[in-house]
Amino acid sequence: REQVRQVVALSGLLVFALIGASLAVYIGWRRVAASRADAQADARWHRALLRTASDGLHVLDHAGRVVELSETFSRSLGYQREEMLGMNVSSWDPDVTTAHLDTLLQSPGFSLKRQHRHRDGHAIEVEITGTAVEIEGSKWLFCASRDVTERNQTARELQIHRDHLERLVAQRTAELQAGEARFRTFMDATPATTWIKDGDGRLLYANAAWEQAFSLAPGQWAGR
């Protein structure tokens, strides 16, 4: 009987140990599964944010191929999003070289002004900000581009109007100076003393005859 009780006790301990181990494995598996589910949910969330962003977000691999992008970026270049997956950056920015990509991949952050080529061939002026990121041994370029074509065109038009206005002002100033010079030449040739005063009686102008009459040097009358 004593041996039977010992066997039963040992069997109970073994069953309890097996249940505990199974429970621990189950809890661990649930945690891993939950962690994976959270990671997958985060990935879906981040991907959704990327694809629906208002700026032209795009991710390039070390060779300049598109691995992810926003709808805004593909639309700005005249493509469907799926068409641009795997497309090389040279397809819309022909001037990008391998050396240029290598430099950007070593940069913690960059800001560029570039011209992108639309699918129909017309040029798009863009400002690009980005950063190089290394994930699991692979390097990626996370970029955000913004179309500034209209803004730059407006700035150029304003500059044209500003330059035109400055030319008109310079021309008018030259005309006034020439007119004043002719007036002075004519008045200085007049033998009669001639002067002009403002409402407070201060001299605004006096010709050479007036200056000679009062023994004043040219312009010495100013403010009198």
GIJO-V456423 format. One record per backbone hydrogen bond with DSSP energy under -1.0 kcal/mol. CO is the residue of the C=O (numbers start at 0). NH is the residue of the N-H. Records with the same first field share a line. If there is no record, write none. Layout:
# GIJO-V456423
CO=NH, NH
This chain:
# GIJO-V456423
0=4
1=5
2=6
3=7
4=8
5=9
6=10
7=11
8=12
9=13
10=14
11=15
12=16
13=17
14=18
15=19
16=20
17=21
18=22
19=23
20=24
21=25
22=26
23=27
24=28
25=29
26=30
27=31
28=32
29=33
30=34
31=35
32=36
33=37
34=38
35=39
36=40
37=41
38=42
39=43
40=44
41=45
42=46
43=47
44=48
45=49
46=50
47=51
50=70
54=56
55=144
56=69
57=142
58=66, 67
59=140
60=63
63=88
64=60
65=85
67=58
69=73
70=74
71=75
73=78
74=77
76=118
83=86
86=65
87=90
88=91, 92
91=116
92=95
96=100
97=101
98=102
99=103
100=104
103=106
106=131
109=129
111=127
113=125
115=123
117=120
121=117
123=115
124=147
125=113
126=145
127=111
128=143
129=109
130=141
132=139
134=137
137=134
139=132
140=59
141=130
142=57
143=128
144=55
145=126
147=151
148=152
149=153
150=154
151=155
152=156
153=157
154=158
155=159
156=160
157=161
158=162
159=163
160=164
161=165
162=166
163=167
164=168
165=169
166=170
167=171
168=172
169=173
170=174
171=175
172=176
173=177
174=178
175=179
176=180
177=181
178=182
179=183
180=184
181=185
182=186
183=187
184=188
186=189
193=206
195=203, 204
197=200
201=197
202=222
204=195
206=210
207=211
208=212
209=213
210=215
211=214
216=219
218=221
220=223
